[in-house]
Amino acid sequence: MSSPTAPTRTGTQVMTAYHYITTVQTRDGLLNTRDGILDVPAGFTRAACFGHLLAQLTEEYRAPLAVLYFALEPNTLAPETGQ
């Protein structure tokens, strides 16, 4: 995770920065919400991003986890239009 802009080029591979927010709940009722930047190579899918993030959370909190919220958007804002 690095660049706050998208897309960037790492070596010969184009990466796009995505901002994610996810909330999970453990079997014991513990809630965890986190966000961050995920640099994604071209061709990566939304499902693959979700799986990657869920694997990290499962490693940290152990299964089963209930996903209460997941959002993944390009980490860019639309340019301002002149008025």
Disulfide bonds with the S-S distance in Angstrom:
none
